[in-house]
Amino acid sequence: MKTQLSREYLNDFLYFVIRPDENGDEGDLICCSGVNVDRFTPITKGRHNPMSNPAIRGLQLIQYGIMALAIEHGTNAKPIQGYKCKDFPPTGEIWSIECLLIKNPPPSLPDRIITHSVVELLRKIDRASMLGATLPDTLLSPDALQLFIESMCDKYALQAA
């Protein structure tokens, strides 16, 4: 079910989906997110210790950022057991996924979550991979971001080879 608070930001590398919690209280939202581990491999391969993939760790840290945003906006968010967005991830590749319940958020919060999460996730991956890339300061469209990340993969895969 879509509402005015529903948001979707997705491409082949990552997604953030915010939608009503159909089994919860009225006004509650579910925030599902994921990173495509396969697609980020050209950027992350050989640039991290075992079990500390920058894309996966970045997504985990973004969840804390979303919880902090919720508090700043007078509500709260918490991790949920089980995955609530059955139609995501969008491809059959290897994805790391997270899911949060956001209790009765204000209307401004979903857009703020999407913008913060996407921009900060890229920054976290860049820092952890020690790339020093020039990243966009603002939220790109999902397609434009996909092209940007693909160009990063092409560039940094060659450097790692």
C-alpha positions as protocol buffer text, in pm:
chain_id: "A"
residue {
  index: 1
  type: MET
  ca { x: 0 y: 0 z: 0 }
}
residue {
  index: 2
  type: LYS
  ca { x: 139 y: 339 z: -102 }
}
residue {
  index: 3
  type: THR
  ca { x: 73 y: 657 z: 93 }
}
residue {
  index: 4
  type: GLN
  ca { x: 204 y: 1010 z: 83 }
}
residue {
  index: 5
  type: LEU
  ca { x: 483 y: 895 z: 318 }
}
residue {
  index: 6
  type: SER
  ca { x: 593 y: 608 z: 89 }
}
residue {
  index: 7
  type: ARG
  ca { x: 928 y: 652 z: -84 }
}
residue {
  index: 8
  type: GLU
  ca { x: 1143 y: 431 z: -306 }
}
residue {
  index: 9
  type: TYR
  ca { x: 1500 y: 497 z: -410 }
}
residue {
  index: 10
  type: LEU
  ca { x: 1651 y: 204 z: -593 }
}
residue {
  index: 11
  type: ASN
  ca { x: 1899 y: 103 z: -856 }
}
residue {
  index: 12
  type: ASP
  ca { x: 2119 y: -202 z: -919 }
}
residue {
  index: 13
  type: PHE
  ca { x: 2359 y: -105 z: -637 }
}
residue {
  index: 14
  type: LEU
  ca { x: 2138 y: -4 z: -346 }
}
residue {
  index: 15
  type: TYR
  ca { x: 1787 y: 68 z: -233 }
}
residue {
  index: 16
  type: PHE
  ca { x: 1597 y: 248 z: 41 }
}
residue {
  index: 17
  type: VAL
  ca { x: 1223 y: 181 z: 54 }
}
residue {
  index: 18
  type: ILE
  ca { x: 990 y: 345 z: 303 }
}
residue {
  index: 19
  type: ARG
  ca { x: 631 y: 226 z: 322 }
}
residue {
  index: 20
  type: PRO
  ca { x: 348 y: 185 z: 572 }
}
residue {
  index: 21
  type: ASP
  ca { x: 372 y: -97 z: 823 }
}
residue {
  index: 22
  type: GLU
  ca { x: 68 y: -296 z: 717 }
}
residue {
  index: 23
  type: ASN
  ca { x: 71 y: -501 z: 1038 }
}
residue {
  index: 24
  type: GLY
  ca { x: 146 y: -216 z: 1278 }
}
residue {
  index: 25
  type: ASP
  ca { x: -14 y: 94 z: 1416 }
}
residue {
  index: 26
  type: GLU
  ca { x: -157 y: 351 z: 1179 }
}
residue {
  index: 27
  type: GLY
  ca { x: 112 y: 597 z: 1075 }
}
residue {
  index: 28
  type: ASP
  ca { x: 404 y: 361 z: 1140 }
}
residue {
  index: 29
  type: LEU
  ca { x: 652 y: 304 z: 859 }
}
residue {
  index: 30
  type: ILE
  ca { x: 892 y: 30 z: 758 }
}
residue {
  index: 31
  type: CYS
  ca { x: 1230 y: 134 z: 614 }
}
residue {
  index: 32
  type: CYS
  ca { x: 1391 y: -145 z: 413 }
}
residue {
  index: 33
  type: SER
  ca { x: 1738 y: -96 z: 272 }
}
residue {
  index: 34
  type: GLY
  ca { x: 2004 y: -295 z: 97 }
}
residue {
  index: 35
  type: VAL
  ca { x: 2338 y: -289 z: -79 }
}
residue {
  index: 36
  type: ASN
  ca { x: 2432 y: -517 z: -365 }
}
residue {
  index: 37
  type: VAL
  ca { x: 2752 y: -680 z: -245 }
}
residue {
  index: 38
  type: ASP
  ca { x: 2829 y: -821 z: -591 }
}
residue {
  index: 39
  type: ARG
  ca { x: 2800 y: -484 z: -765 }
}
residue {
  index: 40
  type: PHE
  ca { x: 3016 y: -301 z: -509 }
}
residue {
  index: 41
  type: THR
  ca { x: 3293 y: -565 z: -525 }
}
residue {
  index: 42
  type: PRO
  ca { x: 3507 y: -377 z: -784 }
}
residue {
  index: 43
  type: ILE
  ca { x: 3528 y: -88 z: -536 }
}
residue {
  index: 44
  type: THR
  ca { x: 3568 y: -289 z: -216 }
}
residue {
  index: 45
  type: LYS
  ca { x: 3768 y: -597 z: -322 }
}
residue {
  index: 46
  type: GLY
  ca { x: 4108 y: -610 z: -155 }
}
residue {
  index: 47
  type: ARG
  ca { x: 4043 y: -290 z: 39 }
}
residue {
  index: 48
  type: HIS
  ca { x: 3913 y: -436 z: 365 }
}
residue {
  index: 49
  type: ASN
  ca { x: 3974 y: -707 z: 619 }
}
residue {
  index: 50
  type: PRO
  ca { x: 3776 y: -1029 z: 611 }
}
residue {
  index: 51
  type: MET
  ca { x: 3420 y: -985 z: 740 }
}
residue {
  index: 52
  type: SER
  ca { x: 3435 y: -604 z: 720 }
}
residue {
  index: 53
  type: ASN
  ca { x: 3308 y: -524 z: 371 }
}
residue {
  index: 54
  type: PRO
  ca { x: 3271 y: -142 z: 345 }
}
residue {
  index: 55
  type: ALA
  ca { x: 2934 y: -164 z: 167 }
}
residue {
  index: 56
  type: ILE
  ca { x: 2785 y: -398 z: 427 }
}
residue {
  index: 57
  type: ARG
  ca { x: 2934 y: -210 z: 722 }
}
residue {
  index: 58
  type: GLY
  ca { x: 2826 y: 121 z: 569 }
}
residue {
  index: 59
  type: LEU
  ca { x: 2467 y: 3 z: 547 }
}
residue {
  index: 60
  type: GLN
  ca { x: 2477 y: -113 z: 909 }
}
residue {
  index: 61
  type: LEU
  ca { x: 2603 y: 229 z: 1021 }
}
residue {
  index: 62
  type: ILE
  ca { x: 2338 y: 406 z: 813 }
}
residue {
  index: 63
  type: GLN
  ca { x: 2074 y: 232 z: 1025 }
}
residue {
  index: 64
  type: TYR
  ca { x: 2207 y: 418 z: 1330 }
}
residue {
  index: 65
  type: GLY
  ca { x: 2192 y: 741 z: 1131 }
}
residue {
  index: 66
  type: ILE
  ca { x: 1826 y: 676 z: 1050 }
}
residue {
  index: 67
  type: MET
  ca { x: 1755 y: 610 z: 1418 }
}
residue {
  index: 68
  type: ALA
  ca { x: 1924 y: 941 z: 1507 }
}
residue {
  index: 69
  type: LEU
  ca { x: 1720 y: 1126 z: 1242 }
}
residue {
  index: 70
  type: ALA
  ca { x: 1402 y: 976 z: 1387 }
}
residue {
  index: 71
  type: ILE
  ca { x: 1492 y: 1105 z: 1734 }
}
residue {
  index: 72
  type: GLU
  ca { x: 1572 y: 1450 z: 1591 }
}
residue {
  index: 73
  type: HIS
  ca { x: 1225 y: 1451 z: 1435 }
}
residue {
  index: 74
  type: GLY
  ca { x: 1049 y: 1359 z: 1760 }
}
residue {
  index: 75
  type: THR
  ca { x: 993 y: 989 z: 1699 }
}
residue {
  index: 76
  type: ASN
  ca { x: 1198 y: 670 z: 1709 }
}
residue {
  index: 77
  type: ALA
  ca { x: 1313 y: 388 z: 1487 }
}
residue {
  index: 78
  type: LYS
  ca { x: 1426 y: 40 z: 1582 }
}
residue {
  index: 79
  type: PRO
  ca { x: 1547 y: -271 z: 1400 }
}
residue {
  index: 80
  type: ILE
  ca { x: 1282 y: -533 z: 1331 }
}
residue {
  index: 81
  type: GLN
  ca { x: 1321 y: -908 z: 1329 }
}
residue {
  index: 82
  type: GLY
  ca { x: 1242 y: -1053 z: 990 }
}
residue {
  index: 83
  type: TYR
  ca { x: 1238 y: -877 z: 658 }
}
residue {
  index: 84
  type: LYS
  ca { x: 925 y: -678 z: 574 }
}
residue {
  index: 85
  type: CYS
  ca { x: 980 y: -585 z: 206 }
}
residue {
  index: 86
  type: LYS
  ca { x: 933 y: -916 z: 26 }
}
residue {
  index: 87
  type: ASP
  ca { x: 955 y: -762 z: -323 }
}
residue {
  index: 88
  type: PHE
  ca { x: 1307 y: -629 z: -257 }
}
residue {
  index: 89
  type: PRO
  ca { x: 1597 y: -660 z: -331 }
}
residue {
  index: 90
  type: PRO
  ca { x: 1541 y: -586 z: -699 }
}
residue {
  index: 91
  type: THR
  ca { x: 1786 y: -845 z: -841 }
}
residue {
  index: 92
  type: GLY
  ca { x: 1888 y: -1201 z: -760 }
}
residue {
  index: 93
  type: GLU
  ca { x: 2248 y: -1111 z: -671 }
}
residue {
  index: 94
  type: ILE
  ca { x: 2400 y: -1109 z: -321 }
}
residue {
  index: 95
  type: TRP
  ca { x: 2249 y: -831 z: -109 }
}
residue {
  index: 96
  type: SER
  ca { x: 2300 y: -720 z: 248 }
}
residue {
  index: 97
  type: ILE
  ca { x: 1966 y: -598 z: 382 }
}
residue {
  index: 98
  type: GLU
  ca { x: 1836 y: -411 z: 686 }
}
residue {
  index: 99
  type: CYS
  ca { x: 1489 y: -325 z: 812 }
}
residue {
  index: 100
  type: LEU
  ca { x: 1367 y: -63 z: 1062 }
}
residue {
  index: 101
  type: LEU
  ca { x: 1030 y: 24 z: 1213 }
}
residue {
  index: 102
  type: ILE
  ca { x: 970 y: 399 z: 1238 }
}
residue {
  index: 103
  type: LYS
  ca { x: 696 y: 494 z: 1482 }
}
residue {
  index: 104
  type: ASN
  ca { x: 452 y: 760 z: 1358 }
}
residue {
  index: 105
  type: PRO
  ca { x: 702 y: 985 z: 1177 }
}
residue {
  index: 106
  type: PRO
  ca { x: 634 y: 1342 z: 1065 }
}
residue {
  index: 107
  type: PRO
  ca { x: 575 y: 1389 z: 690 }
}
residue {
  index: 108
  type: SER
  ca { x: 921 y: 1543 z: 637 }
}
residue {
  index: 109
  type: LEU
  ca { x: 1113 y: 1242 z: 767 }
}
residue {
  index: 110
  type: PRO
  ca { x: 1095 y: 996 z: 472 }
}
residue {
  index: 111
  type: ASP
  ca { x: 1259 y: 1241 z: 228 }
}
residue {
  index: 112
  type: ARG
  ca { x: 1522 y: 1329 z: 487 }
}
residue {
  index: 113
  type: ILE
  ca { x: 1597 y: 960 z: 543 }
}
residue {
  index: 114
  type: ILE
  ca { x: 1642 y: 889 z: 172 }
}
residue {
  index: 115
  type: THR
  ca { x: 1870 y: 1188 z: 112 }
}
residue {
  index: 116
  type: HIS
  ca { x: 2081 y: 1129 z: 423 }
}
residue {
  index: 117
  type: SER
  ca { x: 2108 y: 753 z: 374 }
}
residue {
  index: 118
  type: VAL
  ca { x: 2216 y: 751 z: 11 }
}
residue {
  index: 119
  type: VAL
  ca { x: 2468 y: 1035 z: 38 }
}
residue {
  index: 120
  type: GLU
  ca { x: 2616 y: 907 z: 365 }
}
residue {
  index: 121
  type: LEU
  ca { x: 2635 y: 546 z: 247 }
}
residue {
  index: 122
  type: LEU
  ca { x: 2855 y: 651 z: -44 }
}
residue {
  index: 123
  type: ARG
  ca { x: 3076 y: 853 z: 190 }
}
residue {
  index: 124
  type: LYS
  ca { x: 3114 y: 562 z: 430 }
}
residue {
  index: 125
  type: ILE
  ca { x: 3207 y: 319 z: 151 }
}
residue {
  index: 126
  type: ASP
  ca { x: 3457 y: 569 z: 9 }
}
residue {
  index: 127
  type: ARG
  ca { x: 3623 y: 632 z: 346 }
}
residue {
  index: 128
  type: ALA
  ca { x: 3638 y: 266 z: 445 }
}
residue {
  index: 129
  type: SER
  ca { x: 3778 y: 168 z: 105 }
}
residue {
  index: 130
  type: MET
  ca { x: 4030 y: 454 z: 125 }
}
residue {
  index: 131
  type: LEU
  ca { x: 3948 y: 566 z: -228 }
}
residue {
  index: 132
  type: GLY
  ca { x: 3943 y: 942 z: -179 }
}
residue {
  index: 133
  type: ALA
  ca { x: 3694 y: 975 z: -463 }
}
residue {
  index: 134
  type: THR
  ca { x: 3512 y: 1296 z: -543 }
}
residue {
  index: 135
  type: LEU
  ca { x: 3153 y: 1219 z: -447 }
}
residue {
  index: 136
  type: PRO
  ca { x: 2831 y: 1407 z: -520 }
}
residue {
  index: 137
  type: ASP
  ca { x: 2729 y: 1641 z: -237 }
}
residue {
  index: 138
  type: THR
  ca { x: 2360 y: 1612 z: -317 }
}
residue {
  index: 139
  type: LEU
  ca { x: 2124 y: 1329 z: -389 }
}
residue {
  index: 140
  type: LEU
  ca { x: 2137 y: 1218 z: -752 }
}
residue {
  index: 141
  type: SER
  ca { x: 1850 y: 1041 z: -923 }
}
residue {
  index: 142
  type: PRO
  ca { x: 1873 y: 662 z: -883 }
}
residue {
  index: 143
  type: ASP
  ca { x: 1976 y: 620 z: -1249 }
}
residue {
  index: 144
  type: ALA
  ca { x: 2238 y: 896 z: -1231 }
}
residue {
  index: 145
  type: LEU
  ca { x: 2378 y: 747 z: -911 }
}
residue {
  index: 146
  type: GLN
  ca { x: 2397 y: 406 z: -1074 }
}
residue {
  index: 147
  type: LEU
  ca { x: 2600 y: 552 z: -1362 }
}
residue {
  index: 148
  type: PHE
  ca { x: 2825 y: 731 z: -1113 }
}
residue {
  index: 149
  type: ILE
  ca { x: 2891 y: 413 z: -912 }
}
residue {
  index: 150
  type: GLU
  ca { x: 2948 y: 212 z: -1232 }
}
residue {
  index: 151
  type: SER
  ca { x: 3215 y: 465 z: -1335 }
}
residue {
  index: 152
  type: MET
  ca { x: 3374 y: 430 z: -990 }
}
residue {
  index: 153
  type: CYS
  ca { x: 3373 y: 51 z: -1029 }
}
residue {
  index: 154
  type: ASP
  ca { x: 3542 y: 80 z: -1368 }
}
residue {
  index: 155
  type: LYS
  ca { x: 3807 y: 319 z: -1235 }
}
residue {
  index: 156
  type: TYR
  ca { x: 3889 y: 145 z: -907 }
}
residue {
  index: 157
  type: ALA
  ca { x: 3869 y: -211 z: -1043 }
}
residue {
  index: 158
  type: LEU
  ca { x: 4154 y: -120 z: -1278 }
}
residue {
  index: 159
  type: GLN
  ca { x: 4358 y: 25 z: -991 }
}
residue {
  index: 160
  type: ALA
  ca { x: 4308 y: -288 z: -780 }
}
residue {
  index: 161
  type: ALA
  ca { x: 4411 y: -521 z: -1064 }
}
